[in-house]
Amino acid sequence: MIKVRKNSKNNHVETGADYSLQLMSDLTLVITFSGKIDLYTASYLQARLISDLKSHDAEDVIINLNNIDMIDDYGLSILYDIEAFCDRRGKSFEILHLDATNQRKLDFFKSEINTLKHADKKDTKSNFFLVLGDTTLIFLREFKKSILFIGDIILSFLSLCMKPKTLRFKDTINYVQKTGVDAIFIVGLISFLLGLIMAFMSAIQLKQFGANIYVASLVGLSMARELGPIMTSIIVAGRSGSAFAAEIGTMKISEEVDALKIMGFDITLFLVMPRLVATVIALPILTLFSNFFANLGGLIVGTGMLGLTSHSYMHQLGATVALNDFLYGIVKSIIFALLIASVGCYRGLSVHGGTEEVGKATTSSVVSSIFLIILADSMMAVISTYW
Amino acid sequence: MNKDIIIEVQELMVKFDDNIILQNINFQVFKGEILVILGGSGCGKTVLLKHLIGLLRPYSGTIMLGGTTLSDMQENLYRKFLSKIGVTFQGGALLGSMTLEENVSLPIIEYSGLPDISARIIARSKLHMVNLEGYENYYPSEVSGGMKKRASIARALALNPDILFLDEPSAGLDPVTSAEIDKLILNLNKSLGTTIVIVSHELASIFDIAKRVIFLDKHSKTITAEGDPHYLKDNCEDFRVRNFLNRKII
């Protein structure tokens, strides 16, 4: 024996976990473990051992387990690491006094490592065409499902027109409250601030030309035709569209939707239509509130900063914004309401699997709704220009 | 049986608002035993289990672990206690965003400090132990209820715990899977000496695995019987316990 070194530190002393290195005839390194080699000692011993092994040039490594009290899976993982290290460095490796059960476990570790390495290699070989094909198939499947869903909604709508009593009125009123009444404060506040900002920013420019009075036109027209419906819809998509997706998604994973189907209920009529009808009722009303509060913000800036009288402001507003502009905004908000409720319910009904999917559906409902709102708004802008 | 007490419950009372759930609860868990907490639905079995693992704090009374009161335990001591126990919940409580292997690896990575690859291998060996080899990369939503239960047992076994707490391990499973889980529990107890505390009302399992049961009564909200289930079945003084163990309607 030429060299002996001991390692012990903190709780490893408490548990008696330790090892000694003996370099024999410059060629063979004997590592003798002692104590309990388990969850609490494995990590420390492993880090020390690998650095010790790097500092020795022995050609053969022998592990002696004669003095250990016990060794568990965590301890065995150290043995595997030493063996892997020796393999990489071309050293021979041998374990003494390892019982049959632990030998089987160690063999299992080796085979699993190979499986994992093989699997990791396979994972990295992603084929572009495979990914493209998969994505296309997913897109087509989603497209087909969404078309079927729209078809279901149309059929349920026709059925409702013929038998209005089949609508769940209690649920519908409940959703009108949640989507509309409960959102009045936040819609009002945001719209008021929006009107204030628009009037304030435009006033700085218009004042230079003595065109202060046109602040009323700018705020009134832009809110009635564009910003009112869009801002309100975005708020409702964030508040209610996401809630629809989360509610229905949770019902889906807890098998409530299956239970309803088995009891003979039409899911679209039972779950989707009350939310859809409620949103179609609530959103246009919220849009009117939004217009009112934004114009109030504009009026405050107009009278406070630009020296306009409230009478002249209101007169200019009336002269610029026609009833048609309000109606155009209302029609838009009805279309946006259909989009928000349909997307929320569709995403909720598409949930399968676990709770994580509910989160994905919620996020996706908001993102899809906002995208569709902007897309629909652009299309309507083009149509209204050329019509 | 080794009579080293590892958990001692003294005068435990559990109360939610004004509603008393459990009262006058006194019992011990001995090292290396399989103890079953028994009782009808709604008698407070799971609530008692959650008190034993420190998820809920007692309204009054104490739960002693190795001489230390659980509710007074310092954060670092409680963390150490957590590394020495394994718990499975009724529904499995596997994380849906992770594969079975990742679920089992989670506590191993957190507590062992070993490289990820070693943690993965140990996790796979635990899944192998519960006969889930080949399902390592499946998500919980892709496997059956029995597999979820077994995976949650594998996760509970990840840190080679001294005490294993199992909440309804065989509820809702087919008889064969249920028997497999019972066999696994007995093997763990025999080969590793793991102390096992089980909450259950599955009679077939109880008679197969329990060396000792405590019976919680819904009406008196306390323990009304304690002992070997085979003995209690015919000889317990409390007719409710006898009826329960003999599946008789009261």
Boltz contact constraints between the chains, C-beta under 6 A:
constraints:
  - contact:
      token1: [A, 39]
      token2: [B, 112]
      max_distance: 6.0
  - contact:
      token1: [A, 39]
      token2: [B, 159]
      max_distance: 6.0
  - contact:
      token1: [A, 43]
      token2: [B, 112]
      max_distance: 6.0
  - contact:
      token1: [A, 43]
      token2: [B, 113]
      max_distance: 6.0
  - contact:
      token1: [A, 43]
      token2: [B, 114]
      max_distance: 6.0
  - contact:
      token1: [A, 72]
      token2: [B, 160]
      max_distance: 6.0
  - contact:
      token1: [A, 73]
      token2: [B, 122]
      max_distance: 6.0
  - contact:
      token1: [A, 73]
      token2: [B, 125]
      max_distance: 6.0
  - contact:
      token1: [A, 74]
      token2: [B, 112]
      max_distance: 6.0
  - contact:
      token1: [A, 77]
      token2: [B, 114]
      max_distance: 6.0
  - contact:
      token1: [A, 77]
      token2: [B, 118]
      max_distance: 6.0
  - contact:
      token1: [A, 108]
      token2: [B, 125]
      max_distance: 6.0
  - contact:
      token1: [A, 109]
      token2: [B, 121]
      max_distance: 6.0
  - contact:
      token1: [A, 112]
      token2: [B, 121]
      max_distance: 6.0
  - contact:
      token1: [A, 112]
      token2: [B, 124]
      max_distance: 6.0
  - contact:
      token1: [A, 353]
      token2: [B, 141]
      max_distance: 6.0
  - contact:
      token1: [A, 354]
      token2: [B, 96]
      max_distance: 6.0
  - contact:
      token1: [A, 354]
      token2: [B, 141]
      max_distance: 6.0
  - contact:
      token1: [A, 355]
      token2: [B, 96]
      max_distance: 6.0
  - contact:
      token1: [A, 356]
      token2: [B, 96]
      max_distance: 6.0
  - contact:
      token1: [A, 356]
      token2: [B, 97]
      max_distance: 6.0
